[in-house]
């Protein structure tokens, strides 16, 4: 075997080995499980509507801000599952409210390759508020069931860090909330949020 033939043989072996290594690496990537952890944090503007069966003034409307933290697993190309802690703060010059949700959440992406998603959650809600009654500030606390649902769009969903503008409604059913002058029967709070979540994968 002369030197020229040897050089061609070495080049052929090297090329074949490189191709095999690349194919093995790609195969290894495809057989890896699709599940992986994700984490999200976000904030936004909120509008609130509260009511109860025996409220004298009917519906009460306020605005405020909301903050949320999410974590969970990407189960497949279309579905994420996890948990969320969401806190909403609202009020006016006399009354101030803070509502915290702890929810199990699911997120569904109906179309591959697109960032659109639907989301929903269910869990517990904890309410605390300072009410001005006859010129005196009174603290009230209660808890109940919380539900949320909404939709949004993930921008850069294949990246390690992505952004997801979204809109959602949060509903709190608090039952009877004890007040100094009686109780608010079957109190319900609805909150509509428009915000952005930063996702880390």
N, C-alpha and C positions, 0 to 999 in steps of 0.2 A: 504493500500500500504506500503510495507516494504521499508527499506532504500536502499537496493540493486536495487529494481525495480525503485525507484525514481531517483537514480543516472543514470540508463540506459535511463530513459525517458528524463532527462535533457540533456544528451549527444546526444540523437536522435534529440531533438528540436534544440539544438545548431548547429548540423551538417546540418540539413535542412535549418536553417536560413542562415548559411554561404553559402550554395550552392545557395540559392535564391538570396542572395546579390551579389554573383559573377556573376550569370546569368544576373541579372538586370544591373550590371555595364558593362558587355560585350555588352548587347543589346543597352545600352545608347551610347557606343562607336561606334557601327555600324550605328546608325541612325544619328549621327552627320554629318553635311555637310562636304564634302571632300575638300571644298575650304579653303585655308589658305595662309597667306602672306609669301613671300620669298624675300630674299635680297642677292645680289651677288656682288662681287668685284674681278677684275682680271687684269692681265697684260701679255704681251708677246712680242715676236719678230715679226717685220713686214718687208715685202719687198714691194716696191712701183714701179709702172709704170705709168707715166704721159705722156699725149700726147694732141695735138690739131691739127686742120686742117692746120694751116699755120706755125707750129713750124719748124724752120730751121734745128734744130738738130734731128728732129724725136722724138722717144721715149726717155724719161729720166728715168733711173732706180736709185733708192736710197734705203737705208734701215734705219730702226729706231725702235721705240718701241711704243706700244699702251697700253692704260689704259681704263678700262670700269667699269661702275657701273650699275647694273640692279636691278629692283624691280618689283614685280607683285603678281599675285594670281595663285595658283594651282587650276585650274578649275575642273579637274577630274584626274583619274589615268594616263591619257595619254597626257594631254595638259596643258601647262602653258601659261599665257598671261601677258604682262607687258610693261615696257618702259626701254630704255637704253640710257645712255650718254656715248659716246665713243670718246676718244681723241687720235689722232695719231701724233707723232712727228718724223720728218725725215729731211734729208738734207745732204749736203757735206760741204767742206771747205768754199764755197762761198755762197751757198744758203741754207736757212732754212725754213721749212714748218711746219704748225700746222693745222690739220683738225679736226673739232669737229662734231660728228653726234648726233642728237637727234632722236631716232627711237622708233616706236611702234614695239614690238617684240612678236613672238610666238614661242613656243618650243613644239615639238611633240615627244613622245616616242612610237614607233610602237609596242614594245613588253613589256608586263607586266613582272615585275621581273628582267628586264635587264636595264642597265644604258645607253644604246645607245639612242641618241636623234638627231633630226634634228631641225634646227632653221632658222628663217628668220626675216627680219626687213625692215621697210620702213619709211622714214621721211625726215628731213631737214639736210643739211650739211653746215657748215660754214668754210671757208678756209681763212687762213692768211699766208703770206709768205714774207720773206726778200730775194730779188733777187739782186745779184751783176751784175749791168749793166754798162759797161764802167768804172769799178772801183768804182762805187758809189752804195751804198746799197739803194734799193728802196722797200718800204713796199706795198704789194698788198693784197687786201681783196676781197672776193666774197662769194656768197652763191648759193646753188642749191639743187638738190634732191639727197638723199642718199638711197642706197639699200644694204642689207647684207644678206648672207646666209652661212650656214656651218653645221658642225656636230661635235659630241663629245661623251664622255662617263662620266656618273656620278658615282663616286666611293663612296659607302656608302650612297646611295640615301634615305634610311630610317632613317638616323641619323639627328640630329639637325644641325650638321656641316658636309658638304661633299665637295668633290673636283671634278672638271669637266675639264679635259684636252680637248681641242677642237681646231679645225681649221676653219677659216672663211675667206670669201672674202668680202671686203667693196668697193663699187663702188660709186664715186661721179661724178655727171654730173653738171658742173659749168657754162655752157653756155659760153658767151664771157667774158673773164677776161681782164679788162683794164690794160694796161701797159704804161709806159712813152712814148714808141715809137710806140704805136698802141694798138692792142689787140690780145689776144690769142683766136682764134675762136673755139667755141665748145670744150672747155677744159674738159678733162676727167681724173680722177685719179682712178687707181685700186690699192688696198692694200690687201695683203695676210698676215694673222696673224696666228701664232701658239702660244697658251698660255694656262693658267690655271685660272679658276674661283673658288673662295671659296664661297660656298653657305650656307646661314643661313636660317633655317626654324623654 
